[in-house]
Amino acid sequence: MKKTYFLFLFLLTSFSFGQSYTVLNAAVGEFLAFQPIFDDSELFGYIELRTMNIDEKNNVTIKYIALDKNFNTMCSGTFIEKTSNSRRKKKFNDITYSDGLVRIDFFEYYKALDIEVPFFKTYQVIDLKKNIVTSSGIYNPEIKEIDKQYAKIDTKGYFCYSLNKGGFLIHETNPDTKIGNEASFYYALNSKNEKIWEYKASRELKKYLMSYNTLNYDEKYIVLEGFFYKKSKREQLHIQVLDSKTGKEVLYFPTSSEYTLSREYTYLIDDKIYTGGRFFEKNSKEEYVTDESLGIYQTIIDIKNNKVIRDKYVKYEQFPDLKINKHGKVRGEGYLSFKKTSINPDGTTFVLGEAYWQKQQYRAYTQLYTFLMDKDFNPVKTVEYEVKRTKGSKYDFAQRLANQSGRAYFFFDKNDDRDLELNILNYYFKSKKQVIQKMPITNDDSVINVFPAKSGYVGIAEYFKKPEKAGKFMEIRLEKLNYERE
């Protein structure tokens, strides 16, 4: 569960003006990306990247600009990325923030039948306070330098996570791993890019293959979902928790259920794991058909005491105020698709979903629904909201309201360039009130996107269809939200 959001802009040069960020016609370089960065779950700022030039030795100069949450420039500079071949390009992959440092990942690629074939997965680490590059390198230790003699397809995956003030966590995956080995490998790096610890499973694998998913993480714990595979069949599923500072195992918990589960969220709260999603009829291969779920579940695991303190299953017919069948199909609207589950400060749970119709490859999303569950995960309230029918899911992201008074959930029609409407659902923790506001966005001359912003605001990115007439390619601005103070 990576705590970042992506906003890729294939435009040109930019300048900062207060609480807006404008891309002008006077362009230098080629735009790579503009992305929010987060300190834990709070917005820290934004990073803009663009390619400035490539020399005869295939050295690529990339400029970075770091902005605070108000779009004021904190620092800017350049670094060098190299390609092995003049016909290949360098592509931005991801960015992670940790205690004043940003780690930016790239890979070299070429296109084959519209598929980007990856080579040379690299990183740059920038100290934003000192405005210097502190380290850079190649992820795969088998590759000594970026040169055509090492140019082979790198099928390994490298996923970076923030351990807040503890540095960076790297999850390395290898799809070519053979039976009897691990397909996942973890290690942590400090602010000097030094390896603090590394983790490999200590259990005997024998005729099995071990693989992990990263579910959640913070400065104390790293929560993993582990799988034992044998002949492409998942034999055992377990939750495993590592100490973020040492990499040592603090919990190993084989999971079992009378149902087949689809885990769709995991949170770390007060030394407890809150996890859940949908459940299905039991299948020996743990496979399921997405339109045949039976309801939603929630499991709470106490890490320190190594025990389950809740394992609750709620079938759809238990939902109040909603005409719904046993497989989650709402009468007249389609099947439920759950988009976001939040654990509220008082221990209640807020679940948000959309209904959809599926016809061959076409999926149409209709209404919006919220489900409030009490402290024991019993359903107490269902609310239906009227929204536009769209070809794709409207849900984008959620963020805290100002003064930690609640959460705002953002829904946006990403398939229509005209008559756009941003739906913002505010949920207030104290009163448990739900208020939806609709923000029409005029865009006859532009294409619109939305993204996370500082508390109390939403980010609007406007791409102009006729930049010569508008005098700019794009403008990013902050729009203030209407919300109640409790």
Phi and psi in degrees as a GROMACS rama.xvg file:
@    title "Ramachandran Plot"
@    xaxis  label "Phi"
@    yaxis  label "Psi"
@TYPE xy
-76.719  132.801  LYS-2
-93.4169  57.3837  LYS-3
-139.525  164  THR-4
-130.945  144.255  TYR-5
-108.487  137.85  PHE-6
-140.479  99.9607  LEU-7
-95.8256  126.344  PHE-8
-121.165  117.356  LEU-9
-99.1347  65.3583  PHE-10
-125.524  -154.005  LEU-11
-124.25  -140.433  LEU-12
-77.4078  159.835  THR-13
-137.342  155.205  SER-14
-140.344  155.038  PHE-15
-107.163  133.835  SER-16
-136.041  93.2744  PHE-17
60.1417  -116.924  GLY-18
-105.189  32.85  GLN-19
-142.645  159.825  SER-20
-137.432  118.334  TYR-21
-116.465  135.025  THR-22
-98.5939  114.393  VAL-23
-95.1429  169.793  LEU-24
-71.8846  -30.2519  ASN-25
-70.5486  86.0832  ALA-26
-101.215  141.323  ALA-27
-131.491  129.356  VAL-28
83.3867  -179.721  GLY-29
-120.932  126.142  GLU-30
-69.1695  135.836  PHE-31
-103.761  -50.7683  LEU-32
-166.978  156.471  ALA-33
-136.635  120.165  PHE-34
-141.544  135.952  GLN-35
-66.0106  146.894  PRO-36
-124.409  147.271  ILE-37
-123.534  139.609  PHE-38
-98.8434  102.864  ASP-39
59.1728  -118.833  ASP-40
-103.233  1.56433  SER-41
-98.4382  138.599  GLU-42
-62.5797  128.52  LEU-43
-99.0025  -41.6565  PHE-44
172.564  -151.735  GLY-45
-141.744  153.246  TYR-46
-124.938  130.016  ILE-47
-109.402  137.149  GLU-48
-127.894  140.935  LEU-49
-152.334  146.759  ARG-50
-80.0529  127.298  THR-51
-94.2621  -49.1759  MET-52
-164.174  164.942  ASN-53
-127.903  125.618  ILE-54
-89.3103  -176.198  ASP-55
-69.1988  -14.6697  GLU-56
-99.3216  15.3577  LYS-57
64.2963  27.758  ASN-58
-83.4223  122.666  ASN-59
-101.778  119.004  VAL-60
-87.7352  121.351  THR-61
-116.709  129.851  ILE-62
-97.8792  139.127  LYS-63
-119.857  145.573  TYR-64
-130.718  121.524  ILE-65
-100.334  126.721  ALA-66
-114.712  149.038  LEU-67
-81.1561  -176.211  ASP-68
-69.0503  -11.122  LYS-69
-101.484  10.3955  ASN-70
71.8878  18.2456  PHE-71
-84.2527  137.413  ASN-72
-70.1656  125.338  THR-73
-89.8703  -43.4624  MET-74
-165.916  165.99  CYS-75
-154.34  157.466  SER-76
-178.176  -169.097  GLY-77
-134.03  158.736  THR-78
-145.683  168.14  PHE-79
-110.351  127.511  ILE-80
-114.829  146.52  GLU-81
-116.692  145.413  LYS-82
-112.923  154.173  THR-83
-86.7471  -11.9641  SER-84
-150.563  135.346  ASN-85
-66.2228  -17.4766  SER-86
-88.2841  -6.25421  ARG-87
-102.578  158.827  ARG-88
-120.794  158.147  LYS-89
-97.6805  132.145  LYS-90
-123.415  135.587  LYS-91
-68.442  136.758  PHE-92
-113.553  -49.1435  ASN-93
-164.192  165.032  ASP-94
-143.1  140.631  ILE-95
-134.7  135.936  THR-96
-106.818  138.546  TYR-97
-152.198  107.52  SER-98
49.9929  54.5522  ASP-99
88.8353  -5.59345  GLY-100
-111.056  145.635  LEU-101
-120.908  135.238  VAL-102
-110.337  118.274  ARG-103
-111.159  124.776  ILE-104
-103.944  141.499  ASP-105
-134.103  166.668  PHE-106
-149.431  153.319  PHE-107
-89.5066  146.05  GLU-108
-154.436  162.624  TYR-109
-136.077  158.687  TYR-110
-96.8497  134.988  LYS-111
-133.897  111.391  ALA-112
53.9097  47.1245  LEU-113
65.4066  14.5376  ASP-114
-108.426  130.75  ILE-115
-84.0921  111.875  GLU-116
-89.0585  118.716  VAL-117
-89.9557  143.552  PRO-118
-137.212  157.643  PHE-119
46.6959  77.415  PHE-120
-84.8833  119.879  LYS-121
-127.545  172.182  THR-122
-145.496  156.355  TYR-123
-132.69  134.3  GLN-124
-113.886  124.455  VAL-125
-116.558  130.647  ILE-126
-87.0766  109.76  ASP-127
-70.0813  -29.0686  LEU-128
-72.1236  -42.7615  LYS-129
-88.9366  -13.3773  LYS-130
57.3804  48.6819  ASN-131
-137.109  154.933  ILE-132
-83.5058  118.71  VAL-133
-91.2507  -25.3143  THR-134
-163.767  159.426  SER-135
-158.94  160.566  SER-136
171.491  -170.525  GLY-137
-108.478  134.288  ILE-138
-66.6834  -46.8197  TYR-139
-75.7309  114.016  ASN-140
-67.2619  -15.2809  PRO-141
-75.2746  -16.2146  GLU-142
-100.162  114.544  ILE-143
-82.1651  -31.6131  LYS-144
-159.282  162.689  GLU-145
-84.0435  96.1949  ILE-146
-150.91  153.664  ASP-147
-61.0142  -22.5744  LYS-148
-68.5901  -19.9934  GLN-149
-106.063  10.3025  TYR-150
-78.1252  85.7608  ALA-151
-127.597  154.574  LYS-152
-62.4789  126.288  ILE-153
-97.1961  102.656  ASP-154
-84.1114  -9.56685  THR-155
-70.1771  149.042  LYS-156
-107.999  144.483  GLY-157
-131.404  112.371  TYR-158
-115.705  128.61  PHE-159
-107.942  137.088  CYS-160
-132.17  154.372  TYR-161
-92.9398  133.065  SER-162
-102.141  31.0597  LEU-163
58.3833  -117.818  ASN-164
-81.0842  -0.410217  LYS-165
-90.342  -1.83136  GLY-166
105.496  -146.858  GLY-167
-119.972  142.736  PHE-168
-105.734  130.466  LEU-169
-113.004  127.402  ILE-170
-110.46  114.222  HIS-171
-103.022  130.526  GLU-172
-120.681  148.742  THR-173
-135.793  102.797  ASN-174
-69.0364  -12.7115  PRO-175
-93.9617  9.11419  ASP-176
-63.9062  139.524  THR-177
-91.7499  160.153  LYS-178
-54.8455  137.719  ILE-179
96.5539  4.45445  GLY-180
-131.791  176.424  ASN-181
-97.669  139.704  GLU-182
-97.1281  -1.13261  ALA-183
-131.526  145.025  SER-184
-144.915  135.468  PHE-185
-122.325  144.29  TYR-186
-152.416  156.482  TYR-187
-117.173  144.266  ALA-188
-121.493  141.961  LEU-189
-88.5379  -171.664  ASN-190
-66.573  -17.5923  SER-191
-95.0856  8.97317  LYS-192
67.6008  22.7114  ASN-193
-90.4329  140.549  GLU-194
-72.8521  120.225  LYS-195
-82.8262  -46.0074  ILE-196
-157.201  164.356  TRP-197
-138.03  151.732  GLU-198
-126.376  131.181  TYR-199
-132.487  143.274  LYS-200
-60.8265  138.505  ALA-201
-95.84  -4.90444  SER-202
-83.4474  148.451  ARG-203
-69.62  123.88  GLU-204
-92.3043  -35.2694  LEU-205
51.4522  -109.47  LYS-206
-95.7044  21.032  LYS-207
-113.433  163.02  TYR-208
-117.288  132.833  LEU-209
-105.754  133.355  MET-210
-138.657  150.355  SER-211
-129.472  148.742  TYR-212
-111.942  143.706  ASN-213
-90.3005  115.7  THR-214
-91.5562  -44.3465  LEU-215
-165.475  170.778  ASN-216
-167.927  151.321  TYR-217
-156.308  -164.68  ASP-218
-71.5708  -11.736  GLU-219
-104.46  -45.0889  LYS-220
-132.657  154.626  TYR-221
-124.164  120.398  ILE-222
-102.119  122.624  VAL-223
-117.472  151.501  LEU-224
-110.793  118.27  GLU-225
-105.62  148.891  GLY-226
-130.365  134.73  PHE-227
-99.666  124.903  PHE-228
-111.752  146.087  TYR-229
-145.783  116.194  LYS-230
53.3496  49.2372  LYS-231
65.9137  10.2565  SER-232
-109.917  131.648  LYS-233
-77.6013  114.382  ARG-234
-90.2887  -39.1973  GLU-235
-148.051  142.638  GLN-236
-120.29  138.93  LEU-237
-149.147  155.576  HIS-238
-97.2903  133.974  ILE-239
-131.441  134.928  GLN-240
-119.748  130.63  VAL-241
-109.243  150.523  LEU-242
-75.418  123.505  ASP-243
-63.2466  -28.9999  SER-244
-84.537  -27.5478  LYS-245
-119.289  -20.5933  THR-246
80.3581  2.92092  GLY-247
-79.3015  146.106  LYS-248
-70.8423  127.912  GLU-249
-112.941  -13.4996  VAL-250
-156.695  134.564  LEU-251
-131.856  116.128  TYR-252
-132.769  95.1542  PHE-253
-59.3185  132.779  PRO-254
-107.242  141.255  THR-255
-145.911  154.861  SER-256
-156.371  156.731  SER-257
-74.3371  -6.4531  GLU-258
-120.095  164.765  TYR-259
-88.7854  131.923  THR-260
-111.267  148.323  LEU-261
-117.531  102.556  SER-262
-76.9206  122.58  ARG-263
-123.144  -5.19524  GLU-264
-159.283  152.215  TYR-265
-149.063  128.325  THR-266
-125.325  151.434  TYR-267
-109.78  115.864  LEU-268
-140.101  118.681  ILE-269
51.1139  52.4969  ASP-270
61.5806  26.3968  ASP-271
-129.913  148.593  LYS-272
-102.608  121.295  ILE-273
-105.035  117.779  TYR-274
-140.205  154.031  THR-275
179.626  -171.284  GLY-276
161.495  -136.222  GLY-277
-107.595  157.203  ARG-278
-127.422  154.598  PHE-279
-134.875  169.32  PHE-280
-57.5828  143.823  GLU-281
-62.4704  134.34  LYS-282
-129.012  133.441  ASN-283
-62.5483  -28.0869  SER-284
-95.8755  6.30461  LYS-285
57.7439  35.2833  GLU-286
-103.542  157.267  GLU-287
-154.666  159.727  TYR-288
-98.7458  125.879  VAL-289
-59.8707  -27.3991  THR-290
-90.3661  14.8559  ASP-291
-122.766  27.232  GLU-292
-69.9266  157.64  SER-293
-107.008  -16.2892  LEU-294
162.72  -160.729  GLY-295
-121.175  153.478  ILE-296
-133.107  162.765  TYR-297
-144.355  132.591  GLN-298
-121.525  134.645  THR-299
-119.345  125.848  ILE-300
-115.194  126.151  ILE-301
-83.9773  112.324  ASP-302
-66.6501  -45.8911  ILE-303
-67.7512  -35.6415  LYS-304
-96.7846  -2.20182  ASN-305
54.2948  50.6966  ASN-306
-149.416  155.706  LYS-307
-84.481  126.169  VAL-308
-107.96  -5.07695  ILE-309
-156.685  136.708  ARG-310
-146.08  84.5483  ASP-311
-113.677  134.35  LYS-312
-120.632  126.391  TYR-313
-118.308  115.438  VAL-314
-79.2996  155.084  LYS-315
-59.3009  -33.9488  TYR-316
-67.9165  -9.74329  GLU-317
-84.253  -11.8864  GLN-318
-67.9516  126.685  PHE-319
-79.1366  158.151  PRO-320
62.5163  29.514  ASP-321
-149.837  128.547  LEU-322
-86.5798  104.747  LYS-323
-144.292  142.762  ILE-324
-89.9965  -177.46  ASN-325
-69.5847  -14.4697  LYS-326
-106.173  16.9799  HIS-327
80.8444  23.9344  GLY-328
-96.062  118.673  LYS-329
-84.3226  130.734  VAL-330
-57.5764  123.57  ARG-331
82.2019  -6.02361  GLY-332
-124.422  -27.4276  GLU-333
114.795  -167.288  GLY-334
-83.699  149.099  TYR-335
-76.5895  137.973  LEU-336
-125.136  113.706  SER-337
-83.7197  126.704  PHE-338
-104.209  -33.5481  LYS-339
-156.443  132.499  LYS-340
-121.423  128.087  THR-341
-121.767  140.038  SER-342
-95.9965  119.201  ILE-343
-80.5328  159.277  ASN-344
-56.9303  -27.8846  PRO-345
-87.7183  5.7908  ASP-346
92.0001  -5.44019  GLY-347
-78.1027  168.16  THR-348
-125.188  135.016  THR-349
-115.151  119.823  PHE-350
-115.621  133.793  VAL-351
-123.783  134.416  LEU-352
-145.592  168.606  GLY-353
-125.385  153.835  GLU-354
-99.7352  148.75  ALA-355
-144.789  154.789  TYR-356
-110.311  137.937  TRP-357
-117.481  125.089  GLN-358
-134.761  105.136  LYS-359
54.2934  -120.33  GLN-360
-89.4186  -3.90625  GLN-361
-96.9126  130.779  TYR-362
-126.977  125.492  ARG-363
-112.898  127.767  ALA-364
-95.6545  136.121  TYR-365
-112.287  -95.5786  THR-366
-91.2271  166.554  GLN-367
-112.409  137.673  LEU-368
-132.453  147.025  TYR-369
-126.288  144.983  THR-370
-129.355  121.191  PHE-371
-100.549  124.858  LEU-372
-111.383  142.473  MET-373
-77.8169  -173.543  ASP-374
-62.8149  -22.6217  LYS-375
-98.8281  11.9103  ASP-376
64.5873  36.7232  PHE-377
-97.1057  136.119  ASN-378
-70.9659  132.091  PRO-379
-121.561  -21.0381  VAL-380
-158.333  135.401  LYS-381
-123.358  133.516  THR-382
-125.889  135.426  VAL-383
-110.512  136.02  GLU-384
-121.219  139.937  TYR-385
-83.6758  120.075  GLU-386
-135.411  168.697  VAL-387
-67.2233  144.343  LYS-388
-74.7053  131.537  ARG-389
-133.895  162.754  THR-390
-77.0318  -22.9488  LYS-391
-129.746  169.823  GLY-392
-61.795  139.796  SER-393
-91.1622  -19.2816  LYS-394
-68.1455  134.436  TYR-395
-113.658  -58.3565  ASP-396
-167.092  172.963  PHE-397
-132.022  152.757  ALA-398
-151.301  159.544  GLN-399
-70.812  144.535  ARG-400
-76.6743  164.83  LEU-401
-60.1748  149.062  ALA-402
62.1111  21.6742  ASN-403
56.3033  30.1959  GLN-404
-82.0256  -14.5618  SER-405
174.036  -164.644  GLY-406
-127.425  148.998  ARG-407
-112.315  132.716  ALA-408
-114.313  130.118  TYR-409
-110.524  126.768  PHE-410
-121.516  133.274  PHE-411
-147.388  136.555  PHE-412
-77.8201  107.032  ASP-413
-91.7122  3.62193  LYS-414
-109.544  -5.10268  ASN-415
-126.955  125.181  ASP-416
-84.1463  -7.24215  ASP-417
-122.535  155.366  ARG-418
52.1453  46.7731  ASP-419
-74.8207  150.056  LEU-420
-145.049  122.05  GLU-421
-94.5431  120.039  LEU-422
-97.8063  124.423  ASN-423
-119.855  116.825  ILE-424
-103.152  116.568  LEU-425
-98.4197  129.595  ASN-426
-116.812  125.26  TYR-427
-101.416  125.559  TYR-428
-62.5133  -44.65  PHE-429
-70.8634  -52.2223  LYS-430
-87.616  -14.2649  SER-431
61.3453  22.7732  LYS-432
-78.5951  143.398  LYS-433
-115.669  126.843  GLN-434
-131.472  126.581  VAL-435
-108.891  134.781  ILE-436
-121.987  146.037  GLN-437
-114.648  126.754  LYS-438
-115.039  98.7334  MET-439
-68.0471  140.759  PRO-440
-124.221  117.375  ILE-441
-76.2322  129.842  THR-442
-150.29  40.6975  ASN-443
-60.5847  -31.7763  ASP-444
-108.075  10.7138  ASP-445
-152.638  169.888  SER-446
-113.619  137.98  VAL-447
-112.79  143.846  ILE-448
-138.037  157.188  ASN-449
-123.042  155.615  VAL-450
-156.99  164.521  PHE-451
-63.9696  145.315  PRO-452
-135.503  -173.255  ALA-453
-66.482  162.985  LYS-454
-55.5757  130.852  SER-455
91.0554  1.13625  GLY-456
-137.287  163.138  TYR-457
-127.897  144.836  VAL-458
-89.514  134.46  GLY-459
-119.929  122.105  ILE-460
-105.842  122.81  ALA-461
-116.788  116.84  GLU-462
-99.9277  120.892  TYR-463
-84.1379  132.139  PHE-464
-72.9398  -29.9633  LYS-465
-125.008  79.5413  LYS-466
-62.576  -28.8242  PRO-467
-64.252  -39.1556  GLU-468
-75.6485  -41.4405  LYS-469
-75.4243  -22.1887  ALA-470
81.2209  7.69276  GLY-471
-158.444  152.655  LYS-472
-83.1979  -39.8796  PHE-473
-156.262  151.698  MET-474
-134.931  130.827  GLU-475
-110.104  128.04  ILE-476
-138.268  163.622  ARG-477
-103.662  129.25  LEU-478
-109.456  127.762  GLU-479
-73.7126  138.09  LYS-480
-90.334  149.205  LEU-481
-89.9932  123.614  ASN-482
-151.91  157.123  TYR-483
-89.2451  145.852  GLU-484
-97.8441  124.153  ARG-485
